Amino acid sequence: MIVKKNPINKEKEEERMKAFWENNPMKQKIEEQKRKDAEIAEEKKQQEELKNATTQYFFNIGERVFHEKLGIGHIADVIQIGDSTMYTIDFGKLGKKAMDAAYAHLKKF
């Protein structure tokens, strides 16, 4: 047996469902979470762009640099490999380290 609703009752039910979903607290929480996730993603994107912008400076041999974990060092060698720039940095007692310019996050000292 197939039950068919008359068009008026079907329309009323659709309106009730629409009203239910408009004022539904779960839907509001989901939408709020989506907005928060989008804001967090945008902030991360901006921070990543800022990090990448600060690594665009290229150092020359002999310059002093500061690395967050290793401290102060001197650029011993600069090697261009394809699109990447590699530094050999002498950190004194910690020894010489090879670092990619794009990921080293070096600061001029």
N, C-alpha and C positions, 0 to 999 in steps of 0.2 A: 504494500500500500504506500503510495506516494502522497505526502501532504504538501499542498501548495498554499502559500499565504496569499491573501489578496493584496493587491498593490498598495493599498492604503496602510494596512498593517505592516507590510514589509518596509514601507517608507518610514513609519513611526519607529520601528525597531532600529533602523539604520540611524535615525536621528538620536535615539537614546544611546546607542553605542558610540556615536561620534561625541556626544556630550560627556559620556563616561570617560573616554580616552582623553578629552581635552582637560579635564580636571583631575586626572588620575595622578596621585602622588608618586607612584612608581615611574610613570612616564616622565614626570618632572625631574625626579632624581637622576634618571638615565640621561636626560638632556643636559642637566647640570654637570654631570660627570663628563659627558662628551665635550662640553665647553671647557672644563678644567683641563682635560687631556689635550685639547687643541692649544690652549694657552701655554701649557708646559712644553709641548712640542715646539711651539714658536719660540719660546725662550731658549730652549736648547739649541735650536737652529741659529738664533742670533749669537749665542755664546760661541758656537762652533765657528761661525763666520768671523767673529772677533778674534778668536785664537788663530785662525788661518791668516787673517790680515796682519797680525803681529809677527808672523814668521816670514813675511815677504822680504825682510831686510837680510842681505847676505853679507857675511863677514869675510874679511881678508886675512891672509896669513899674518900672524904677529899680533892680532887684536886680542884684547882680554875680554872674556865672556863670563857670564854667571849662569850656572845651571841650578835649578831648584834643589836637586838632591846631591849633586856632586860638588857644588861650590864654584870657586873661581878657577878658570883655566885659560890657556893660551891656544889660539888656533895654530896648529902645526902644519896642517895641509888642507887644501880645498880641492875636491875632485868632483868633476861633473860627470854623472853617469846617466845618460839619456836625459830625461826631464828632471832628475833628482840631483841635488847638490849634497855631497857628503863631506863632513868635516872630520878631521882627526884633531882631537883636542887633548892637550897635555894638562892633566889635573894634578901635577906634582906627585905627591905620595900615593895618590889613587891610580896613577898611571895614565897611559894614553887610551882614549876611547874614540871609537868611530861612531858618528851620529849623523842621521839624515836631517838636513836643515828643516824639512817640513814638520818633523815630529820632535825635535830636540827642545823647542821652546826656550831658546837661549836669549839672554838679555845682554846688551852691551854694558861692560863694566868700566 
